[in-house]
Amino acid sequence: MLGAIRQAFTFQPAQTILQLVVLLLASLAVSVALFFALHRFLGPRGRRWLIAAVTFIGGLFFGLEYFYPVHGDPAKNFLSDWIQPVSNMLAVIGAFTVGLGIYSLCQVHGRNVTQRKTGWHNSLAFFLAMLAMLVFGLWDHYLHLPEPLPKVLPWPKGIYEVLFNGLFAPLQAATFSLLAFYIASAAYRAFRIRTAEAGLMMVAAFIVMLGQVPIGAWLTSSIPQTSPYLSFFRLEMLGDWVMRWLNMPAQRGIVFGIAVGALAMSLRIWLSLERGTFFSEQS
């Protein structure tokens, strides 16, 4: 018991099912007490300032740890030893967001089941699948089977393998395979030549696609590869040039713009300038 409590305060993973249960119950009790105290003694303005302060301190910690000079062997500063515990704490906070998502799904599908709405049996299948994966996934994680695995697997491990590799993985592959039809439909709409830009994109796509297949190489096979000037007009060479010198710079420019936007958004969140839905409702 004391070991489980010590692990809770140092954000260390549980090693046994008993420790996991103790950690879950202790975390639940502390979270309920903390949230009750915050809602009981802090008003909307106080909660807003608390969130802003915690956000600023968290961002400042990682910034200082990265930019502050390091020394010694191994090279580290006075904040380096706290990186792992704080990262574990952030992982725990991120797990709460998963809990909010599960709560929202349970609320929506529970309403479908209780009110017998159209397709309520799909909502019931969601609850059964989530419960089965949760139980047997945790069970499989804490079985601690020896390596190599025995020829006859324990029945919890066998059920988990059937659920994951026999049901979830094929369904996931089938779902992603359906995206090919949507990609083909989007490509058809994008390649409809209505403007000069669309025509230019169509020509570039035509060159790249022909350069990737044997028929494209056959069409320009009469152009000698040894010529330093004429070989450029072979479809495989021309397609490679389009990908390297036209497509790649455009992709890097897009990624650079996304990175600048992400940096600006991160600064706004860190300085609590991005109010969002919560702060707009509290003001």
C-alpha atoms as a printed R data frame, in Angstrom:
    type eleno elety resid chain resno       x       y       z
1   ATOM     1    CA   MET     A     1   0.000   0.000   0.000
2   ATOM     2    CA   LEU     A     2   2.747   2.454   0.969
3   ATOM     3    CA   GLY     A     3   4.661   1.539  -2.182
4   ATOM     4    CA   ALA     A     4   1.624   2.263  -4.337
5   ATOM     5    CA   ILE     A     5   1.132   5.651  -2.640
6   ATOM     6    CA   ARG     A     6   4.815   6.469  -3.128
7   ATOM     7    CA   GLN     A     7   4.494   5.607  -6.813
8   ATOM     8    CA   ALA     A     8   1.462   7.876  -7.104
9   ATOM     9    CA   PHE     A     9   3.414  10.885  -5.844
10  ATOM    10    CA   THR     A    10   6.432  10.139  -8.075
11  ATOM    11    CA   PHE     A    11   4.290   9.354 -11.160
12  ATOM    12    CA   GLN     A    12   5.765   5.870 -11.602
13  ATOM    13    CA   PRO     A    13   3.801   3.175 -13.488
14  ATOM    14    CA   ALA     A    14   2.131   0.405 -11.528
15  ATOM    15    CA   GLN     A    15   3.780  -3.016 -11.535
16  ATOM    16    CA   THR     A    16   0.873  -5.206 -10.364
17  ATOM    17    CA   ILE     A    17  -2.895  -5.183 -10.612
18  ATOM    18    CA   LEU     A    18  -3.177  -4.354  -6.891
19  ATOM    19    CA   GLN     A    19  -0.960  -1.303  -7.295
20  ATOM    20    CA   LEU     A    20  -2.967  -0.232 -10.339
21  ATOM    21    CA   VAL     A    21  -6.250  -0.472  -8.426
22  ATOM    22    CA   VAL     A    22  -4.813   1.450  -5.461
23  ATOM    23    CA   LEU     A    23  -3.398   4.142  -7.722
24  ATOM    24    CA   LEU     A    24  -6.685   4.484  -9.597
25  ATOM    25    CA   LEU     A    25  -8.735   4.780  -6.410
26  ATOM    26    CA   ALA     A    26  -6.285   7.199  -4.803
27  ATOM    27    CA   SER     A    27  -6.118   9.343  -7.940
28  ATOM    28    CA   LEU     A    28  -9.901   9.371  -8.204
29  ATOM    29    CA   ALA     A    29 -10.319  10.408  -4.564
30  ATOM    30    CA   VAL     A    30  -7.701  13.158  -4.787
31  ATOM    31    CA   SER     A    31  -9.118  14.444  -8.092
32  ATOM    32    CA   VAL     A    32 -12.687  14.584  -6.760
33  ATOM    33    CA   ALA     A    33 -11.539  16.382  -3.599
34  ATOM    34    CA   LEU     A    34  -9.404  18.832  -5.567
35  ATOM    35    CA   PHE     A    35 -12.098  19.674  -8.103
36  ATOM    36    CA   PHE     A    36 -14.683  20.060  -5.353
37  ATOM    37    CA   ALA     A    37 -12.393  22.452  -3.480
38  ATOM    38    CA   LEU     A    38 -11.669  24.474  -6.612
39  ATOM    39    CA   HIS     A    39 -15.346  24.830  -7.500
40  ATOM    40    CA   ARG     A    40 -16.306  25.498  -3.891
41  ATOM    41    CA   PHE     A    41 -13.762  28.137  -2.979
42  ATOM    42    CA   LEU     A    42 -12.766  29.647  -6.347
43  ATOM    43    CA   GLY     A    43 -15.055  31.766  -8.455
44  ATOM    44    CA   PRO     A    44 -14.917  32.041 -12.245
45  ATOM    45    CA   ARG     A    45 -12.212  34.702 -12.110
46  ATOM    46    CA   GLY     A    46 -10.101  32.664  -9.695
47  ATOM    47    CA   ARG     A    47 -10.331  29.532 -11.844
48  ATOM    48    CA   ARG     A    48  -9.383  31.562 -14.892
49  ATOM    49    CA   TRP     A    49  -6.254  32.946 -13.209
50  ATOM    50    CA   LEU     A    50  -5.345  29.501 -11.854
51  ATOM    51    CA   ILE     A    51  -5.486  27.946 -15.320
52  ATOM    52    CA   ALA     A    52  -3.455  30.819 -16.776
53  ATOM    53    CA   ALA     A    53  -0.810  30.512 -14.018
54  ATOM    54    CA   VAL     A    54  -0.445  26.740 -14.345
55  ATOM    55    CA   THR     A    55  -0.204  27.008 -18.140
56  ATOM    56    CA   PHE     A    56   2.457  29.721 -17.931
57  ATOM    57    CA   ILE     A    57   4.522  27.846 -15.329
58  ATOM    58    CA   GLY     A    58   4.379  24.624 -17.354
59  ATOM    59    CA   GLY     A    59   5.570  26.323 -20.538
60  ATOM    60    CA   LEU     A    60   8.218  28.277 -18.646
61  ATOM    61    CA   PHE     A    61   9.595  25.087 -17.066
62  ATOM    62    CA   PHE     A    62  10.268  23.354 -20.386
63  ATOM    63    CA   GLY     A    63  11.636  26.562 -21.920
64  ATOM    64    CA   LEU     A    64  14.066  27.146 -19.059
65  ATOM    65    CA   GLU     A    65  15.182  23.511 -18.979
66  ATOM    66    CA   TYR     A    66  15.981  23.616 -22.704
67  ATOM    67    CA   PHE     A    67  17.779  26.986 -22.826
68  ATOM    68    CA   TYR     A    68  19.477  27.040 -19.412
69  ATOM    69    CA   PRO     A    69  23.204  26.089 -19.653
70  ATOM    70    CA   VAL     A    70  24.142  22.535 -18.684
71  ATOM    71    CA   HIS     A    71  27.286  21.335 -16.919
72  ATOM    72    CA   GLY     A    72  28.753  18.214 -15.349
73  ATOM    73    CA   ASP     A    73  28.775  14.615 -16.489
74  ATOM    74    CA   PRO     A    74  26.122  13.826 -17.540
75  ATOM    75    CA   ALA     A    75  25.441  17.336 -18.734
76  ATOM    76    CA   LYS     A    76  22.342  18.725 -17.051
77  ATOM    77    CA   ASN     A    77  21.012  21.748 -15.196
78  ATOM    78    CA   PHE     A    78  18.980  22.123 -12.021
79  ATOM    79    CA   LEU     A    79  15.742  21.357 -13.885
80  ATOM    80    CA   SER     A    80  16.857  18.266 -15.826
81  ATOM    81    CA   ASP     A    81  16.039  15.805 -13.034
82  ATOM    82    CA   TRP     A    82  12.416  16.988 -13.075
83  ATOM    83    CA   ILE     A    83  11.845  16.429 -16.791
84  ATOM    84    CA   GLN     A    84  10.676  12.828 -16.451
85  ATOM    85    CA   PRO     A    85   8.302  13.392 -13.483
86  ATOM    86    CA   VAL     A    86   6.764  16.455 -15.151
87  ATOM    87    CA   SER     A    87   6.435  14.567 -18.441
88  ATOM    88    CA   ASN     A    88   4.694  11.744 -16.585
89  ATOM    89    CA   MET     A    89   2.372  14.292 -15.007
90  ATOM    90    CA   LEU     A    90   1.523  15.697 -18.448
91  ATOM    91    CA   ALA     A    91   0.798  12.168 -19.648
92  ATOM    92    CA   VAL     A    92  -1.615  11.758 -16.727
93  ATOM    93    CA   ILE     A    93  -3.312  15.043 -17.608
94  ATOM    94    CA   GLY     A    94  -3.549  13.892 -21.221
95  ATOM    95    CA   ALA     A    95  -5.194  10.693 -20.004
96  ATOM    96    CA   PHE     A    96  -7.908  12.839 -18.438
97  ATOM    97    CA   THR     A    97  -8.719  14.181 -21.908
98  ATOM    98    CA   VAL     A    98  -9.150  10.579 -23.049
99  ATOM    99    CA   GLY     A    99 -11.528  10.128 -20.138
100 ATOM   100    CA   LEU     A   100 -13.534  13.146 -21.245
101 ATOM   101    CA   GLY     A   101 -13.768  11.678 -24.738
102 ATOM   102    CA   ILE     A   102 -14.942   8.328 -23.345
103 ATOM   103    CA   TYR     A   103 -17.491  10.128 -21.169
104 ATOM   104    CA   SER     A   104 -18.824  12.015 -24.181
105 ATOM   105    CA   LEU     A   105 -19.089   8.819 -26.244
106 ATOM   106    CA   CYS     A   106 -20.838   7.000 -23.392
107 ATOM   107    CA   GLN     A   107 -23.267   9.889 -23.020
108 ATOM   108    CA   VAL     A   108 -24.167   9.930 -26.720
109 ATOM   109    CA   HIS     A   109 -24.403   6.163 -27.179
110 ATOM   110    CA   GLY     A   110 -26.111   5.682 -23.823
111 ATOM   111    CA   ARG     A   111 -28.849   8.066 -24.934
112 ATOM   112    CA   ASN     A   112 -29.245   6.073 -28.156
113 ATOM   113    CA   VAL     A   113 -29.616   2.807 -26.246
114 ATOM   114    CA   THR     A   114 -31.994   4.076 -23.556
115 ATOM   115    CA   GLN     A   115 -34.223   5.878 -26.051
116 ATOM   116    CA   ARG     A   116 -34.073   3.050 -28.642
117 ATOM   117    CA   LYS     A   117 -33.119   5.435 -31.430
118 ATOM   118    CA   THR     A   118 -32.395   4.269 -34.954
119 ATOM   119    CA   GLY     A   119 -29.202   2.208 -34.942
120 ATOM   120    CA   TRP     A   120 -29.210   1.755 -31.165
121 ATOM   121    CA   HIS     A   121 -27.777  -1.743 -31.591
122 ATOM   122    CA   ASN     A   122 -24.586  -0.136 -32.968
123 ATOM   123    CA   SER     A   123 -24.329   1.903 -29.767
124 ATOM   124    CA   LEU     A   124 -24.782  -1.288 -27.756
125 ATOM   125    CA   ALA     A   125 -21.982  -2.902 -29.748
126 ATOM   126    CA   PHE     A   126 -19.789   0.070 -28.864
127 ATOM   127    CA   PHE     A   127 -20.302  -0.503 -25.138
128 ATOM   128    CA   LEU     A   128 -19.640  -4.237 -25.424
129 ATOM   129    CA   ALA     A   129 -16.502  -3.726 -27.510
130 ATOM   130    CA   MET     A   130 -15.120  -0.996 -25.238
131 ATOM   131    CA   LEU     A   131 -15.720  -3.051 -22.103
132 ATOM   132    CA   ALA     A   132 -14.182  -6.200 -23.612
133 ATOM   133    CA   MET     A   133 -11.052  -4.404 -24.862
134 ATOM   134    CA   LEU     A   134 -10.638  -2.553 -21.563
135 ATOM   135    CA   VAL     A   135 -10.911  -5.668 -19.395
136 ATOM   136    CA   PHE     A   136  -8.833  -8.061 -21.479
137 ATOM   137    CA   GLY     A   137  -6.332  -5.377 -22.528
138 ATOM   138    CA   LEU     A   138  -5.481  -4.576 -18.899
139 ATOM   139    CA   TRP     A   139  -5.546  -8.270 -18.033
140 ATOM   140    CA   ASP     A   140  -3.104  -9.056 -20.841
141 ATOM   141    CA   HIS     A   141  -0.813  -6.186 -19.817
142 ATOM   142    CA   TYR     A   142  -0.455  -7.418 -16.257
143 ATOM   143    CA   LEU     A   143  -0.124 -11.139 -17.004
144 ATOM   144    CA   HIS     A   144   3.695 -10.828 -17.267
145 ATOM   145    CA   LEU     A   145   4.095 -13.832 -19.561
146 ATOM   146    CA   PRO     A   146   7.616 -15.242 -19.997
147 ATOM   147    CA   GLU     A   147   9.631 -14.822 -23.189
148 ATOM   148    CA   PRO     A   148   9.337 -16.648 -25.508
149 ATOM   149    CA   LEU     A   149   5.584 -17.027 -25.226
150 ATOM   150    CA   PRO     A   150   4.315 -20.515 -24.333
151 ATOM   151    CA   LYS     A   151   2.708 -22.603 -27.062
152 ATOM   152    CA   VAL     A   152  -0.603 -22.657 -25.207
153 ATOM   153    CA   LEU     A   153  -1.578 -19.097 -24.293
154 ATOM   154    CA   PRO     A   154  -3.657 -18.332 -21.194
155 ATOM   155    CA   TRP     A   155  -7.280 -17.737 -22.087
156 ATOM   156    CA   PRO     A   156  -7.191 -13.960 -21.267
157 ATOM   157    CA   LYS     A   157  -4.244 -13.571 -23.663
158 ATOM   158    CA   GLY     A   158  -6.045 -15.651 -26.287
159 ATOM   159    CA   ILE     A   159  -9.222 -13.565 -26.032
160 ATOM   160    CA   TYR     A   160  -7.190 -10.358 -26.320
161 ATOM   161    CA   GLU     A   161  -5.413 -11.670 -29.444
162 ATOM   162    CA   VAL     A   162  -8.772 -12.520 -31.018
163 ATOM   163    CA   LEU     A   163 -10.222  -9.097 -30.170
164 ATOM   164    CA   PHE     A   164  -7.199  -7.114 -31.365
165 ATOM   165    CA   ASN     A   165  -5.610  -9.120 -34.202
166 ATOM   166    CA   GLY     A   166  -8.754 -10.981 -35.215
167 ATOM   167    CA   LEU     A   167 -11.320  -8.159 -35.118
168 ATOM   168    CA   PHE     A   168  -9.853  -4.692 -34.558
169 ATOM   169    CA   ALA     A   169  -6.894  -4.888 -36.964
170 ATOM   170    CA   PRO     A   170  -8.933  -6.224 -39.957
171 ATOM   171    CA   LEU     A   171 -11.707  -3.692 -39.347
172 ATOM   172    CA   GLN     A   172  -9.133  -0.886 -39.194
173 ATOM   173    CA   ALA     A   173  -7.533  -2.060 -42.442
174 ATOM   174    CA   ALA     A   174 -10.944  -2.254 -44.126
175 ATOM   175    CA   THR     A   175 -11.827   1.254 -42.958
176 ATOM   176    CA   PHE     A   176  -8.583   2.713 -44.301
177 ATOM   177    CA   SER     A   177  -9.021   0.864 -47.591
178 ATOM   178    CA   LEU     A   178 -12.259   2.759 -48.127
179 ATOM   179    CA   LEU     A   179 -10.259   5.995 -48.165
180 ATOM   180    CA   ALA     A   180  -8.880   5.053 -51.579
181 ATOM   181    CA   PHE     A   181 -12.288   5.698 -53.160
182 ATOM   182    CA   TYR     A   182 -12.557   9.107 -51.500
183 ATOM   183    CA   ILE     A   183  -9.027   9.958 -52.665
184 ATOM   184    CA   ALA     A   184  -9.942   8.983 -56.225
185 ATOM   185    CA   SER     A   185 -13.076  11.124 -56.047
186 ATOM   186    CA   ALA     A   186 -11.122  14.100 -54.673
187 ATOM   187    CA   ALA     A   187  -8.466  13.684 -57.368
188 ATOM   188    CA   TYR     A   188 -11.146  13.694 -60.067
189 ATOM   189    CA   ARG     A   189 -12.615  16.936 -58.746
190 ATOM   190    CA   ALA     A   190  -9.181  18.529 -58.342
191 ATOM   191    CA   PHE     A   191  -8.057  17.618 -61.876
192 ATOM   192    CA   ARG     A   192 -11.053  19.164 -63.612
193 ATOM   193    CA   ILE     A   193  -9.374  21.737 -65.821
194 ATOM   194    CA   ARG     A   194 -11.213  25.022 -65.311
195 ATOM   195    CA   THR     A   195  -8.302  27.408 -64.803
196 ATOM   196    CA   ALA     A   196  -4.720  27.697 -65.975
197 ATOM   197    CA   GLU     A   197  -3.481  26.608 -62.556
198 ATOM   198    CA   ALA     A   198  -5.620  23.468 -62.700
199 ATOM   199    CA   GLY     A   199  -4.267  22.709 -66.164
200 ATOM   200    CA   LEU     A   200  -0.690  23.135 -64.976
201 ATOM   201    CA   MET     A   201  -1.347  20.797 -62.043
202 ATOM   202    CA   MET     A   202  -2.889  18.266 -64.420
203 ATOM   203    CA   VAL     A   203   0.179  18.308 -66.686
204 ATOM   204    CA   ALA     A   204   2.541  17.935 -63.708
205 ATOM   205    CA   ALA     A   205   0.487  15.057 -62.297
206 ATOM   206    CA   PHE     A   206   0.393  13.379 -65.713
207 ATOM   207    CA   ILE     A   207   4.185  13.591 -66.035
208 ATOM   208    CA   VAL     A   208   4.810  12.287 -62.512
209 ATOM   209    CA   MET     A   209   2.392   9.380 -62.866
210 ATOM   210    CA   LEU     A   210   3.811   8.327 -66.241
211 ATOM   211    CA   GLY     A   211   7.317   8.583 -64.827
212 ATOM   212    CA   GLN     A   212   6.457   6.053 -62.115
213 ATOM   213    CA   VAL     A   213   5.170   3.279 -64.403
214 ATOM   214    CA   PRO     A   214   6.975   1.176 -67.043
215 ATOM   215    CA   ILE     A   215   4.869   2.505 -69.918
216 ATOM   216    CA   GLY     A   216   6.194   6.002 -69.257
217 ATOM   217    CA   ALA     A   217   9.785   4.831 -69.548
218 ATOM   218    CA   TRP     A   218   8.867   2.946 -72.734
219 ATOM   219    CA   LEU     A   219   7.304   6.011 -74.355
220 ATOM   220    CA   THR     A   220  10.550   7.992 -74.078
221 ATOM   221    CA   SER     A   221  12.967   5.059 -74.336
222 ATOM   222    CA   SER     A   222  14.251   6.371 -77.684
223 ATOM   223    CA   ILE     A   223  15.843   9.372 -75.953
224 ATOM   224    CA   PRO     A   224  19.456   8.418 -75.115
225 ATOM   225    CA   GLN     A   225  20.338   8.313 -71.440
226 ATOM   226    CA   THR     A   226  23.945   9.305 -72.091
227 ATOM   227    CA   SER     A   227  23.051  12.735 -73.464
228 ATOM   228    CA   PRO     A   228  23.414  15.370 -70.698
229 ATOM   229    CA   TYR     A   229  20.670  17.506 -72.244
230 ATOM   230    CA   LEU     A   230  18.232  15.171 -73.997
231 ATOM   231    CA   SER     A   231  18.064  12.657 -71.120
232 ATOM   232    CA   PHE     A   232  16.265  15.287 -69.055
233 ATOM   233    CA   PHE     A   233  13.194  14.859 -71.278
234 ATOM   234    CA   ARG     A   234  12.806  11.175 -70.480
235 ATOM   235    CA   LEU     A   235   9.579  10.849 -68.496
236 ATOM   236    CA   GLU     A   236  11.196   9.126 -65.515
237 ATOM   237    CA   MET     A   237  13.837  11.883 -65.309
238 ATOM   238    CA   LEU     A   238  11.304  14.658 -65.841
239 ATOM   239    CA   GLY     A   239   8.966  13.219 -63.196
240 ATOM   240    CA   ASP     A   240  11.839  12.949 -60.717
241 ATOM   241    CA   TRP     A   241  12.784  16.587 -61.436
242 ATOM   242    CA   VAL     A   242   9.196  17.727 -60.797
243 ATOM   243    CA   MET     A   243   9.104  15.852 -57.483
244 ATOM   244    CA   ARG     A   244  12.529  17.090 -56.324
245 ATOM   245    CA   TRP     A   245  12.597  20.700 -57.524
246 ATOM   246    CA   LEU     A   246   8.941  21.728 -57.702
247 ATOM   247    CA   ASN     A   247   6.969  19.565 -55.307
248 ATOM   248    CA   MET     A   248   9.500  19.353 -52.470
249 ATOM   249    CA   PRO     A   249  10.081  23.144 -52.126
250 ATOM   250    CA   ALA     A   250   6.314  23.694 -52.121
251 ATOM   251    CA   GLN     A   251   5.865  21.073 -49.387
252 ATOM   252    CA   ARG     A   252   8.667  22.606 -47.326
253 ATOM   253    CA   GLY     A   253   7.073  26.030 -47.656
254 ATOM   254    CA   ILE     A   254   3.746  24.650 -46.461
255 ATOM   255    CA   VAL     A   255   5.407  22.879 -43.507
256 ATOM   256    CA   PHE     A   256   7.313  26.061 -42.667
257 ATOM   257    CA   GLY     A   257   4.074  28.047 -42.637
258 ATOM   258    CA   ILE     A   258   2.404  25.419 -40.442
259 ATOM   259    CA   ALA     A   259   5.368  25.545 -38.038
260 ATOM   260    CA   VAL     A   260   5.161  29.337 -37.782
261 ATOM   261    CA   GLY     A   261   1.420  29.104 -37.152
262 ATOM   262    CA   ALA     A   262   1.942  26.414 -34.510
263 ATOM   263    CA   LEU     A   263   4.571  28.594 -32.806
264 ATOM   264    CA   ALA     A   264   2.219  31.573 -32.774
265 ATOM   265    CA   MET     A   265  -0.623  29.463 -31.408
266 ATOM   266    CA   SER     A   266   1.674  27.964 -28.758
267 ATOM   267    CA   LEU     A   267   2.686  31.445 -27.601
268 ATOM   268    CA   ARG     A   268  -0.942  32.532 -27.440
269 ATOM   269    CA   ILE     A   269  -1.842  29.463 -25.361
270 ATOM   270    CA   TRP     A   270   1.219  29.882 -23.123
271 ATOM   271    CA   LEU     A   271   0.423  33.532 -22.438
272 ATOM   272    CA   SER     A   272  -3.328  32.754 -22.085
273 ATOM   273    CA   LEU     A   273  -4.198  35.027 -24.985
274 ATOM   274    CA   GLU     A   274  -6.166  32.234 -26.701
275 ATOM   275    CA   ARG     A   275  -9.319  32.340 -24.631
276 ATOM   276    CA   GLY     A   276 -11.367  29.637 -26.296
277 ATOM   277    CA   THR     A   277 -14.781  28.347 -25.269
278 ATOM   278    CA   PHE     A   278 -14.091  27.988 -21.543
279 ATOM   279    CA   PHE     A   279 -12.885  31.528 -20.943
280 ATOM   280    CA   SER     A   280 -15.587  33.025 -23.146
281 ATOM   281    CA   GLU     A   281 -18.222  31.311 -21.005
282 ATOM   282    CA   GLN     A   282 -16.534  32.351 -17.745
283 ATOM   283    CA   SER     A   283 -16.215  36.032 -18.667
